[in-house]
Amino acid sequence: MQITSALPIAKMVGSNRVVLGTGIVHVTGDAKLPLKDEKDLRRKLVQQALDALQSNEKQ
Amino acid sequence: MKIVYYVNQFFGGIGAEEHAGAPLEFRDGALGPAKLFEQLMGNDATVTMTIVCGDNHAVEHQDQVTAAVLDKVRASGADLVAAGPCFDAGRYGMAAGAICSAIQRELGIPAITAMHVENPGVDLFREELHIVDSGISIAKMRDIVATMAKLGKKLVARQPVGLPAEEGYISRGLLRDQLGDKTAATRMIDMLIAKMDGEKFDSEMLPNAFAPVPMPARIKDMSKAKLMVITDGGLVPKGNPDKIEGTAATRWGAYNIAGSDDLRSEDYEVSHGGYDTRFVQDDPDRLVPLDALRELEKSGVIGKLHEEFLSTCGRSNPLSNTRRLGREMVEKIKRDGVDAVILTST
């Protein structure tokens, strides 16, 4: 599966499982958030990634 | 000029699908389409050998077949290798493409083949080979072989090859510098005006075509799975030990994260032009989310996080290159028994 903020590219190349990242410059983070909130956000993104890997649905 | 020709069991006169298991054979002289090719290549051209192989045999034993063909062709002193036309026969196209590609790469002998654009051999070998567009109709055999012969002569003489549409081969997806008499701005406005007027125009940019990728089956039990992280965002250890280029990278690296719960800024750098890398430099977990994954591993959600992450730089990279990097990574993934991969892309 792929975590990316460049969704059109993921679609173009035919990635089957995609989770939208938080930005090109920090795909699995967000520099604007306090560290604790950023870590929570990252945990959520990673959990979504794991969910995608355990599903047969295109996303 | 000496020519070696490759055909499948059908065009080699052995038989149809029931003979697709026919083993590799080397016959003296020209057989089937090779005869026509020899005739169209002119007086000084001789097909000294026709290689015949059943389509199933060629695809199922590709490595052995290719190695045996390379030995024979090396010894033959051929100036040119031709294969097909394969039309829409998928296995024939894959076999002809693999053989032509190996001969060009390993022996430096030019090769020419022909296929229908939707033949899977086109997708695999269009970048490396000149593949004449054969369509699907065997009735056009003479025209197709004539186009192959014309192009084949140019390849042997190392003459410049024109554009795909002029020469009759399938676009290789390559960009080539060329001197024009108008600037890019003028050409663009010309195209725009043509478009507004509903007239025909040829774009200078062609979109790449990507074959659909079948979806791999889901992970049934994540708590037993081995997970790996790959990134194309260019995260590398300080000093960039593998010298991964920040543009059009030709290499990738595997970096150990065993025993680490968090990626620290002072241990890493980012080799990637184009995007502002300061945020990842400040906290590499923003690209390779090790902290979150390690927690999930410790709490048993993930079976095991692989002890290395893989990294390369995806910027401005030709497809032929990224496909190779991908294939190399897949070999490692399989070797290391990884069940699932998270790829983070910038």
Interface residues (C-beta under 8 A of the other chain):
Chain A: M1 Q2 I3 T4 S5 A6 I9 A10 M12 V13 G14 S15 N16 R17 G21 I24 V25 H26 V27 T28 G29 A31 K39 R42 R43 L45 V46 Q47 A49 L50 L53 Q54 S55 N56 K58
Chain B: N208 F210 A211 P212 V213 M215 P216 A217 R218 I219 K220 M222 A225 G233 Y275 D276 T277 R278 F279 V280 D282 D283 D285 R286 L287 V288 P289 D291 A292 L293 E295 L296 V301 I302 A340 V341 I342 L343 T344 S345 T346
